[in-house]
Each structure stands twice: as structure tokens, then as C-alpha cells.
Amino acid sequence: MRSTLTALGLSLVLLPACGVANAPDRSRLAELRPAALAPAAARPQPRQQETRPVQRPAEFQRWVDGFRPRALSAGITPATYERAFRTVSFRPDVIERDRSQPEFTRPIWSYLDGAVSGTRIENGRAALRQHARLFDEIEARYGVEKEVVAAVWGLESSYGTLRGTTPILDAMSTLAYDGRRQEFFETQLIAALRILQSGDTTPERMVGSWAGAMGHTQFIPTSYLAYAVDFRGNGRRDIWSDDPTDGLASAAHYLARHGWVRGQPPVVEITLPRGFDMSAAGSRRDVSAWRAAGVQPVQGARLPASGEAQLFFPAGVRGPVFLAFENFRVIKRYNNSDAYALGISHLADRLRGGGPIRGSWPRDDRPLSADERRELQQRLNARGYDTGGIDGRVGPMTVAAVRAYQASAGMVPDGFVSMDVLARLRR
């Protein structure tokens, strides 16, 4: 799960109303692949670490020795440190994965094809039946609908079948030593050591993704410390077990703590009346104001009686249109990506019996490459539209800059990063 970062854990990749869907940064490669619920014996097993000290590269060993006093000053005991680092290894594969950046990001419709596939829906409904009592208890305690919790489980680990097998201490130490975000990963490493010191798990059981996400609902260490729960009161917050209880309850607790509104849909697909003022794209209004403007839910959907919502074009005006409510923002605290939040919202709706998205996606649109996104940012900045940097990442400032440029150029200001916008900027 994520806490408050921008690239890995719980609050990640921001994509407000942009056309490309960055995969959640916390390394969830497999959860977009449909996977049937598998018995525990069929799941990949974590690597068993050696019981004798490992041989490390000299420079990495010097970093390990230098990190020790920093860890101890943060409250880690010498015994915890020595036990944890007895078998920590440098992992070149982790560095390679951290530094690899895809040339093209996935369009949101492609992301949703995997995130809300028929197999994932089928498996989610089976999981809800299999753990019906647990889901009911979690919903009653935290006020987060069971289908939403199941959707998080489905996207994060394919309902527990793909939880990751990388030793977290190896990964966090490697990235703290030689990664792009050393300060962030050192903070995660100290948090991991605190988890061990609390007795919730052991170094051998603390496995997950290369980026530090752990368990059924993929918490990074700092988020675990802040939000993981011992749902049954057995003395341990165990998100690593084949039993998903603590993992699912922890996800619900996280959403509840960030303001989940029970009974409110995260998004509702809508239709716009003829002649609608498209300058309202991206604006927030009370649902009563949207109704007064002629906005209607698509067939089979329902607008809530109250609540503020943002007019949301995830793929520009050529794609489906939604109203995004407060719970959409809450989901983005888990992973700061519009694509992810829409995936959770839509999967939850399908798990409770809803139908597919009715609007058509502009599947003929090609997402911009990393170089093209940087060019778009450069050209926007040159015209006085601040994108907050030229890094090829489509964040909220880039979207706002695109929207402002579109309005000035007589285009529909939907904030969608597309070849059409780049082509206009090149003129």
C-alpha cells in the first residue's frame, strides 16, 4: 500500500485526466495478468535465506557498516540490526528494475482491460464468496464496502496469488545504497527494521516486490507501521500469511483513515447534454449543480443524492465521461494514479454486479513516448504554461498546463495529453 510518496508505495503515480496510465510504481507487474485463485502450495514460495553471513561487494559492505549507527540512532537495537543484516545481499536486479523506464506508458483502456478482465471479475466474486464472513466483518468495522476491499486485493496481488518473493531487506538496502531515491528507501529500510523489532514477522518471511510492497494488499514498510492492523487480536499484524485477514483489514483501515465515505460511489459514468459547456472539464461542483447542468448517469448507474464531484475525462472528450467523488480521491491516497483509482472503482462495481463501461475508448490514439512527453512539457513551458518540471511524467501540473493551453488555443480543455496537443504545440 502506499503512504505519501509519489513513486512507490501508497500514494504514487499521479495521472489526473491524462491519457496514459502509468503502471502503479510499486512494482505490481503480475497483478494485471488474470490469475485464478490458487491453493497456497501452488503459489511461488519465497527464497530461503542462508543462515551464514553472506559475502558482499566491498563498497556495499562499507555502506552497511555506515548505515548501522543511523539505524541505531533511529531506535533499532543492535540485536535487531545484526539479525537483519546477517544475510542481506546486494541485488543488481533490483537496481536494474528501478532504473528501467518504459518508453511508452500504457493507455488507460489497455490498463483497464487487464485490471478489470473477465478472469479477475470471476476470481473476485469467488473470493467474496469464499471469505464472505471476513468481508462482512471488515465492512462493518471500517465502513468500506467489501467489493472495494476485494478490488484492492485483486489489483494488488491477484487475490493473494502474486504477493512477491523478493527479500524486502535485500531490496530496501540495495536501493538505499545505490538507487535513485536513497533517502526514501533508507526511511523504508528503517521502517522494515522496526517491523522486525516489533516481532510481527521475521527477515525470512518479510518478502514482497522489488520496490518494497508487501503482503496481500502490498503495503510499503512505512504504511504498514501507520495502518496495518491485527484484526483478530492475536498479537501480530501478519500481512504475509496465506490467511488474508490482516492484509484485507489493513487495506480497509487505510481507506477509512483517509476519509472513505460509506455508500458513496468513487465514480459514476455519465452522459452530457447537447451543447454542454466543455470548459467545465476538471471542475468540481455539488452533484445537484451537475444535475441542473443536464448531466445524467448512464443506463444502469445512479448518481448519489449529495456530494461534490469532479467532471473527469480519463481519455479526453473522445472517451467515457465520469463524475469523480470524494472516494475516488481516497483511493488515490492508496495509489496516486487516476488509472488505478478508476480500475479499483470499476472492478468493485463489476464485483457487485454492475456492467461494463458504456462509453467508447479512443483506441486509435497512440500514447506519447517519454521523449514526446518531455517535448510537450518543454513547449508548454516555453509558452508560459508551467508543468512543474521537464521529466516526461504526466502529473497534475502538466495536466493543468495542458488544460490551460487547450483553452487558449480553442481546444476542448479536457487536460488529455495526446498527439493532437503536441502537434498543435509544434506549429
C-alpha positions, 0 to 999 in steps of 0.5 A, spaced: 500 500 500 502 506 499 503 512 504 505 519 501 510 518 496 509 519 489 513 513 486 512 507 490 508 505 495 501 508 497 500 514 494 504 514 487 503 515 480 499 521 479 495 521 472 489 526 473 485 526 466 491 524 462 491 519 457 496 514 459 496 510 465 502 509 468 503 502 471 502 503 479 510 504 481 510 499 486 512 494 482 505 490 481 507 487 474 503 480 475 497 483 478 494 485 471 495 478 468 488 474 470 490 469 475 485 464 478 485 463 485 490 458 487 491 453 493 497 456 497 502 450 495 501 452 488 503 459 489 511 461 488 514 460 495 519 465 497 527 464 497 530 461 503 535 465 506 542 462 508 543 462 515 551 464 514 553 471 513 553 472 506 559 475 502 558 482 499 561 487 494 566 491 498 563 498 497 556 495 499 559 492 505 562 499 507 555 502 506 552 497 511 557 498 516 555 506 515 548 505 515 548 501 522 549 507 527 543 511 523 539 505 524 541 505 531 540 512 532 533 511 529 531 506 535 533 499 532 537 495 537 543 492 535 540 485 536 535 487 531 540 490 526 545 484 526 539 479 525 537 483 519 543 484 516 546 477 517 544 475 510 542 481 506 545 481 499 546 486 494 541 485 488 543 488 481 536 486 479 533 490 483 537 496 481 536 494 474 528 494 475 528 501 478 532 504 473 528 501 467 523 506 464 518 504 459 518 508 453 511 508 452 506 508 458 500 504 457 493 507 455 488 507 460 483 502 456 489 497 455 490 498 463 483 497 464 482 491 460 487 487 464 485 490 471 478 489 470 478 482 465 473 477 465 478 472 469 479 477 475 471 479 475 470 471 476 476 470 481 473 476 485 466 474 486 469 467 488 473 470 493 467 474 496 464 468 496 469 464 499 471 469 505 464 472 505 464 472 513 471 476 513 468 481 508 462 482 512 466 483 518 471 488 515 465 492 512 462 493 518 468 495 522 471 500 517 465 502 513 468 500 506 464 496 502 467 489 501 467 489 493 472 495 494 476 491 499 476 485 494 478 490 488 484 492 492 486 485 493 485 483 486 489 489 483 494 488 488 496 481 488 491 477 484 487 475 490 493 473 494 496 469 488 502 474 486 504 477 493 512 477 491 518 473 493 523 478 493 527 479 500 524 486 502 531 487 506 535 485 500 531 490 496 530 496 501 538 496 502 540 495 495 536 501 493 538 505 499 545 504 497 545 505 490 538 507 487 535 513 485 531 515 491 536 513 497 533 517 502 526 514 501 528 507 501 533 508 507 526 511 511 523 504 508 529 500 510 528 503 517 521 502 517 522 494 515 527 494 521 522 496 526 517 491 523 522 486 525 523 489 532 516 489 533 516 481 532 510 481 527 514 477 522 521 475 521 527 477 515 525 470 512 518 471 511 518 479 510 518 478 502 514 482 497 516 486 490 522 489 488 520 496 490 518 494 497 510 492 497 508 487 501 503 482 503 496 481 500 494 488 499 502 490 498 503 495 503 510 499 503 514 498 510 512 505 512 504 504 511 504 498 514 507 501 521 501 507 520 495 502 518 496 495 518 492 492 523 491 485 527 484 484 526 483 478 530 487 480 536 492 475 536 498 479 537 501 480 530 499 484 524 501 478 519 500 481 512 504 475 509 500 469 511 496 465 506 490 467 511 488 474 508 485 477 514 490 482 516 492 484 509 484 485 507 483 489 514 489 493 513 487 495 506 480 497 509 483 501 515 487 505 510 481 507 506 477 509 512 483 513 515 483 517 509 476 519 509 472 513 505 465 515 505 460 509 506 455 508 500 458 513 496 460 511 489 468 513 487 465 514 480 459 514 476 459 514 468 455 519 465 452 522 459 452 530 457 447 534 454 447 537 447 451 543 447 454 542 454 459 547 456 466 543 455 470 548 459 467 545 465 472 539 464 476 538 471 471 542 475 468 540 481 461 542 483 455 539 488 452 533 484 445 537 484 449 543 480 451 537 475 444 535 475 441 542 473 447 542 468 443 536 464 448 531 466 445 524 467 448 517 469 448 512 464 443 506 463 444 502 469 448 507 474 445 512 479 448 518 481 448 519 489 443 524 492 449 529 495 456 530 494 461 534 490 464 531 484 469 532 479 467 532 471 473 527 469 475 525 462 480 519 463 481 519 455 479 526 453 472 528 450 473 522 445 472 517 451 467 515 457 465 521 461 465 520 469 463 524 475 469 523 480 467 523 488 470 524 494 472 516 494 475 516 488 480 521 491 481 516 497 483 511 493 488 515 490 491 516 497 492 508 496 495 509 489 496 516 486 494 514 479 487 516 476 488 509 472 488 505 478 483 509 482 478 508 476 480 500 475 479 499 483 472 503 482 470 499 476 472 492 478 468 493 485 462 495 481 463 489 476 464 485 483 457 487 485 454 486 479 454 492 475 456 492 467 461 494 463 463 501 461 458 504 456 462 509 453 467 508 447 475 508 448 479 512 443 483 506 441 486 509 435 490 514 439 497 512 440 500 514 447 506 519 447 513 516 448 517 519 454 521 523 449 514 526 446 512 527 453 518 531 455 517 535 448 510 537 450 512 539 457 518 543 454 513 547 449 508 548 454 513 551 458 516 555 453 509 558 452 508 560 459 504 554 461 508 551 467 508 543 468 512 543 474 518 540 471 521 537 464 521 529 466 516 526 461 511 524 467 504 526 466 502 529 473 497 534 475 501 540 473 502 538 466 495 536 466 493 543 468 498 546 463 495 542 458 488 544 460 490 551 460 493 551 453 487 547 450 483 553 452 487 558 449 488 555 443 480 553 442 481 546 444 476 542 448 480 543 455 479 536 457 487 536 460 488 529 455 495 529 453 495 526 446 498 527 439 493 532 437 496 537 443 503 536 441 502 537 434 498 543 435 504 545 440 509 544 434 506 549 429 
